[in-house]
Amino acid sequence: MIQIDYILRKITFSLMTLAAVIVFNFFLFRIIPGDPVAMISSPRMKPETRDLIREQYGLDKPIWLNLDAAREEDRFAAAFDSQFFYYLKNLSQGELGQSFRQKQPVADLIAMRLGPTILLILTGEIVAILLGTTLGIIAAWKAKSKIDALSMFVGLLAWSIPSFWMGIVLLTTARGYLPSGGYETIGAIFDSKLDHWLDIGRHLVLPALTMAITLFGSYIMVARSSSLEVLAEDYILTAKAKGLSTFKILWSHALKNAALPLATVIALDLGYALGGAIQIETIFSWPGIGRLMFDSIAQRDYPVLQGVFLLLAVSVISANFLADMTYLLLDPRVEA
């Protein structure tokens, strides 16, 4: 039976965390030294023009309260004419502001880059899950053998390799065989949708493989550790005594019962992968959220950074909630 109290507590905790992130995200970019208007304007720009820019972006309003107000009523009213109030109001309407550099709504910029990032993360995750889980279970089945030692060595090595270094190695090795960057061949004319998708797939191979290699090491170790515990249970011995095949024992008995910690790690990785894609997308010029964030840092485009950071926070919070719900589904004995 689904534990309603447990779910409600997790939802409440997630919403409280999200509220704290929203407040932190607002003030983070307003305590950074420097004038945003000076960054996007020319030194020769007239003061009147700079004032218009401030008004356009709402920077002429007080951040929190107008502390110079003479009466308490004025201070209270000023809270509803502050940058923070309009930030919350726009956020509730799905508006994340306008980019300083590209002069476009931040929500539109993120929406355009979200598809390539999701494609990269899902492809890398699927390959990492398949490889890591398979090698981890085989290592557990062949515990204390050369296969086990080799699998653990490969897992630890992959887990310790930085993604940017792995990307550079693959980029150098595959030079001339696979596209070195981009999302698709620039200027190419495709005869069909299939040809277009095949071209995107060729560009996807190296960045997705980089992400898969940096992720699957932890899956090997988690799958091996959880499978070792399951393979020592009595029902595994019973399955062997019945003469079931190795595949049947590993798939129907070991994997399903060892999936709990593995599913938790995968759910969390899905949330953190969005931030981890920054280095990979930068190396391979992949037009995703990570590359957008990297370019925005270089350009000091604070509205875009604020929107991307909020998206990263939401993805991590959602992944944690998904992990809790997955844990509950796989093991209903979870205590509320």
C-alpha positions as semicolon CSV with decimal commas, in nm:
position;residue;x (nm);y (nm);z (nm)
1;M;0,000;0,000;0,000
2;I;0,135;0,341;-0,100
3;Q;0,229;0,545;0,204
4;I;0,049;0,875;0,152
5;D;0,212;1,044;0,452
6;Y;0,559;0,955;0,323
7;I;0,482;1,098;-0,023
8;L;0,329;1,417;0,118
9;R;0,635;1,473;0,338
10;K;0,867;1,429;0,042
11;I;0,659;1,669;-0,170
12;T;0,659;1,927;0,112
13;F;1,033;1,897;0,161
14;S;1,093;1,933;-0,214
15;L;0,876;2,245;-0,233
16;M;1,053;2,399;0,068
17;T;1,390;2,328;-0,092
18;L;1,272;2,480;-0,419
19;A;1,154;2,795;-0,238
20;A;1,493;2,832;-0,069
21;V;1,669;2,784;-0,404
22;I;1,452;3,050;-0,570
23;V;1,540;3,305;-0,301
24;F;1,910;3,214;-0,311
25;N;1,912;3,224;-0,691
26;F;1,769;3,577;-0,688
27;F;2,020;3,726;-0,444
28;L;2,323;3,533;-0,574
29;F;2,357;3,741;-0,890
30;R;2,284;4,067;-0,712
31;I;2,566;4,044;-0,459
32;I;2,826;3,989;-0,731
33;P;3,044;4,302;-0,766
34;G;2,998;4,508;-1,080
35;D;2,727;4,697;-1,261
36;P;2,528;4,483;-1,510
37;V;2,443;4,791;-1,716
38;A;2,811;4,879;-1,752
39;M;2,875;4,530;-1,888
40;I;2,619;4,558;-2,166
41;S;2,667;4,924;-2,256
42;S;2,939;5,123;-2,423
43;P;3,165;5,353;-2,215
44;R;3,054;5,638;-2,443
45;M;2,685;5,577;-2,379
46;K;2,498;5,875;-2,239
47;P;2,374;5,857;-1,877
48;E;2,016;5,903;-1,999
49;T;2,048;5,591;-2,216
50;R;2,189;5,392;-1,925
51;D;1,895;5,501;-1,711
52;L;1,657;5,375;-1,981
53;I;1,838;5,039;-1,984
54;R;1,808;5,017;-1,607
55;E;1,437;5,089;-1,631
56;Q;1,396;4,834;-1,912
57;Y;1,546;4,555;-1,702
58;G;1,388;4,674;-1,375
59;L;1,726;4,758;-1,223
60;D;1,605;5,102;-1,118
61;K;1,381;4,947;-0,851
62;P;1,502;4,854;-0,500
63;I;1,616;4,495;-0,458
64;W;1,410;4,424;-0,147
65;L;1,268;4,723;0,042
66;N;1,295;5,096;0,007
67;L;1,464;5,157;0,340
68;D;1,460;5,532;0,285
69;A;1,083;5,540;0,309
70;A;0,966;5,761;0,592
71;R;0,673;5,552;0,710
72;E;0,611;5,183;0,766
73;E;0,328;5,196;0,513
74;D;0,572;5,315;0,249
75;R;0,812;5,035;0,328
76;F;0,536;4,778;0,299
77;A;0,419;4,922;-0,031
78;A;0,777;4,933;-0,160
79;A;0,806;4,556;-0,120
80;F;0,552;4,519;-0,399
81;D;0,755;4,750;-0,624
82;S;1,087;4,574;-0,579
83;Q;1,304;4,358;-0,802
84;F;1,231;4,054;-0,583
85;F;0,855;4,090;-0,613
86;Y;0,867;4,122;-0,993
87;Y;1,111;3,829;-1,005
88;L;0,858;3,609;-0,823
89;K;0,571;3,744;-1,032
90;N;0,749;3,674;-1,361
91;L;0,865;3,335;-1,237
92;S;0,507;3,235;-1,159
93;Q;0,420;3,320;-1,520
94;G;0,711;3,118;-1,662
95;E;0,916;3,427;-1,749
96;L;1,287;3,417;-1,663
97;G;1,382;3,762;-1,788
98;Q;1,568;3,873;-2,100
99;S;1,923;3,796;-2,199
100;F;2,162;4,093;-2,174
101;R;2,365;3,981;-2,475
102;Q;2,125;3,801;-2,707
103;K;1,824;4,027;-2,638
104;Q;1,593;3,725;-2,626
105;P;1,374;3,582;-2,349
106;V;1,579;3,347;-2,129
107;A;1,299;3,089;-2,133
108;D;1,319;3,074;-2,515
109;L;1,698;3,035;-2,510
110;I;1,675;2,750;-2,259
111;A;1,392;2,583;-2,452
112;M;1,602;2,587;-2,773
113;R;1,898;2,425;-2,595
114;L;1,707;2,176;-2,382
115;G;1,640;1,921;-2,658
116;P;2,007;1,853;-2,748
117;T;2,100;1,823;-2,381
118;I;1,819;1,575;-2,308
119;L;1,924;1,372;-2,613
120;L;2,286;1,368;-2,495
121;I;2,202;1,277;-2,134
122;L;1,951;1,003;-2,218
123;T;2,182;0,841;-2,474
124;G;2,480;0,851;-2,239
125;E;2,273;0,724;-1,946
126;I;2,122;0,433;-2,141
127;V;2,463;0,316;-2,263
128;A;2,612;0,358;-1,913
129;I;2,326;0,168;-1,747
130;L;2,344;-0,123;-1,990
131;L;2,723;-0,156;-1,971
132;G;2,758;-0,085;-1,600
133;T;2,476;-0,312;-1,486
134;T;2,584;-0,600;-1,710
135;L;2,950;-0,586;-1,605
136;G;2,856;-0,539;-1,239
137;I;2,632;-0,846;-1,229
138;I;2,887;-1,057;-1,418
139;A;3,158;-0,944;-1,176
140;A;2,940;-1,047;-0,881
141;W;2,861;-1,384;-1,039
142;K;3,234;-1,441;-1,100
143;A;3,341;-1,296;-0,764
144;K;3,713;-1,318;-0,681
145;S;3,799;-1,420;-1,036
146;K;4,003;-1,241;-1,302
147;I;3,681;-1,117;-1,461
148;D;3,577;-0,964;-1,129
149;A;3,915;-0,796;-1,082
150;L;3,916;-0,664;-1,438
151;S;3,560;-0,528;-1,407
152;M;3,644;-0,351;-1,082
153;F;3,960;-0,205;-1,234
154;V;3,767;-0,076;-1,535
155;G;3,494;0,062;-1,312
156;L;3,731;0,246;-1,079
157;L;3,930;0,380;-1,373
158;A;3,620;0,510;-1,553
159;W;3,481;0,657;-1,230
160;S;3,802;0,852;-1,163
161;I;3,854;0,993;-1,515
162;P;3,745;1,358;-1,556
163;S;3,489;1,403;-1,831
164;F;3,685;1,679;-2,005
165;W;3,999;1,459;-2,022
166;M;3,798;1,164;-2,156
167;G;3,641;1,391;-2,416
168;I;3,978;1,518;-2,535
169;V;4,112;1,160;-2,563
170;L;3,812;1,046;-2,768
171;L;3,823;1,361;-2,979
172;T;4,188;1,301;-3,064
173;T;4,146;0,928;-3,125
174;A;3,841;0,955;-3,350
175;R;3,965;1,251;-3,551
176;G;3,889;1,191;-3,918
177;Y;3,641;0,912;-3,847
178;L;3,365;1,093;-3,659
179;P;3,257;1,460;-3,642
180;S;3,464;1,650;-3,389
181;G;3,188;1,884;-3,281
182;G;2,851;2,040;-3,342
183;Y;2,500;1,902;-3,354
184;E;2,472;1,847;-3,728
185;T;2,667;1,911;-4,046
186;I;2,649;2,283;-4,118
187;G;2,505;2,364;-4,461
188;A;2,417;2,002;-4,538
189;I;2,101;1,925;-4,735
190;F;1,934;1,599;-4,633
191;D;1,719;1,389;-4,862
192;S;1,503;1,259;-4,579
193;K;1,440;1,283;-4,207
194;L;1,629;0,956;-4,164
195;D;1,943;1,102;-4,320
196;H;1,911;1,404;-4,090
197;W;1,878;1,186;-3,780
198;L;2,172;0,969;-3,892
199;D;2,383;1,282;-3,925
200;I;2,283;1,394;-3,575
201;G;2,363;1,043;-3,450
202;R;2,716;1,060;-3,594
203;H;2,771;1,391;-3,412
204;L;2,623;1,240;-3,096
205;V;2,858;0,939;-3,075
206;L;3,161;1,105;-2,914
207;P;2,986;1,328;-2,655
208;A;2,743;1,050;-2,557
209;L;3,028;0,799;-2,529
210;T;3,221;1,044;-2,311
211;M;2,924;1,080;-2,077
212;A;2,863;0,703;-2,072
213;I;3,225;0,626;-1,980
214;T;3,227;0,877;-1,695
215;L;2,899;0,737;-1,557
216;F;2,914;0,362;-1,600
217;G;3,203;0,311;-1,356
218;S;2,982;0,386;-1,056
219;Y;2,708;0,159;-1,196
220;I;2,954;-0,132;-1,214
221;M;3,050;-0,094;-0,849
222;V;2,693;-0,044;-0,723
223;A;2,555;-0,333;-0,932
224;R;2,837;-0,562;-0,817
225;S;2,799;-0,471;-0,451
226;S;2,420;-0,513;-0,441
227;S;2,433;-0,831;-0,652
228;L;2,687;-0,993;-0,419
229;E;2,443;-0,958;-0,130
230;V;2,155;-1,099;-0,334
231;L;2,356;-1,393;-0,474
232;A;2,433;-1,503;-0,118
233;E;2,062;-1,546;-0,037
234;D;1,900;-1,887;0,003
235;Y;1,655;-1,842;-0,285
236;I;1,949;-1,811;-0,526
237;L;2,078;-2,147;-0,406
238;T;1,729;-2,286;-0,455
239;A;1,720;-2,151;-0,810
240;K;2,054;-2,316;-0,883
241;A;1,929;-2,643;-0,737
242;K;1,627;-2,631;-0,967
243;G;1,864;-2,621;-1,262
244;L;1,772;-2,275;-1,385
245;S;2,005;-2,122;-1,642
246;T;2,260;-1,860;-1,539
247;F;2,077;-1,595;-1,741
248;K;1,746;-1,681;-1,573
249;I;1,900;-1,663;-1,227
250;L;2,078;-1,333;-1,290
251;W;1,789;-1,164;-1,472
252;S;1,482;-1,290;-1,287
253;H;1,623;-1,320;-0,937
254;A;1,949;-1,130;-0,888
255;L;1,889;-0,816;-1,095
256;K;1,535;-0,747;-0,980
257;N;1,630;-0,773;-0,613
258;A;1,955;-0,581;-0,656
259;A;1,791;-0,298;-0,850
260;L;1,701;-0,085;-0,547
261;P;2,037;0,090;-0,483
262;L;2,110;0,097;-0,856
263;A;1,780;0,271;-0,936
264;T;1,852;0,529;-0,666
265;V;2,195;0,610;-0,810
266;I;2,056;0,634;-1,164
267;A;1,776;0,869;-1,056
268;L;2,024;1,099;-0,882
269;D;2,263;1,090;-1,178
270;L;1,984;1,208;-1,407
271;G;1,957;1,525;-1,201
272;Y;2,330;1,593;-1,173
273;A;2,400;1,500;-1,537
274;L;2,253;1,830;-1,652
275;G;2,528;2,017;-1,471
276;G;2,791;1,761;-1,563
277;A;2,720;1,810;-1,933
278;I;2,882;2,154;-1,926
279;Q;3,235;2,027;-1,990
280;I;3,127;1,770;-2,248
281;E;2,913;2,015;-2,443
282;T;3,190;2,273;-2,438
283;I;3,453;2,031;-2,571
284;F;3,233;1,902;-2,852
285;S;3,055;2,233;-2,925
286;W;2,725;2,062;-2,848
287;P;2,449;2,327;-2,852
288;G;2,289;2,237;-2,520
289;I;2,226;2,387;-2,178
290;G;2,585;2,328;-2,067
291;R;2,728;2,520;-2,361
292;L;2,474;2,798;-2,305
293;M;2,584;2,824;-1,943
294;F;2,953;2,829;-2,038
295;D;2,899;3,107;-2,293
296;S;2,687;3,305;-2,045
297;I;2,962;3,289;-1,784
298;A;3,213;3,424;-2,033
299;Q;2,971;3,701;-2,137
300;R;2,849;3,772;-1,781
301;D;2,494;3,728;-1,901
302;Y;2,337;3,710;-1,553
303;P;1,970;3,659;-1,652
304;V;2,064;3,350;-1,854
305;L;2,284;3,218;-1,573
306;Q;2,003;3,276;-1,325
307;G;1,762;3,081;-1,544
308;V;2,006;2,794;-1,603
309;F;2,093;2,767;-1,233
310;L;1,725;2,749;-1,149
311;L;1,679;2,473;-1,407
312;L;1,974;2,281;-1,259
313;A;1,829;2,314;-0,909
314;V;1,485;2,197;-1,022
315;S;1,639;1,898;-1,200
316;V;1,834;1,793;-0,890
317;I;1,531;1,837;-0,660
318;S;1,312;1,642;-0,904
319;A;1,574;1,367;-0,931
320;N;1,589;1,333;-0,552
321;F;1,210;1,311;-0,535
322;L;1,212;1,054;-0,818
323;A;1,473;0,851;-0,629
324;D;1,254;0,852;-0,315
325;M;0,948;0,742;-0,512
326;T;1,147;0,473;-0,694
327;Y;1,274;0,347;-0,360
328;L;0,917;0,331;-0,232
329;L;0,792;0,143;-0,539
330;L;1,074;-0,110;-0,535
331;D;1,056;-0,161;-0,160
332;P;0,713;-0,086;-0,005
333;R;0,864;-0,159;0,338
334;V;1,024;0,186;0,340
335;E;0,933;0,348;0,669
336;A;0,741;0,672;0,653
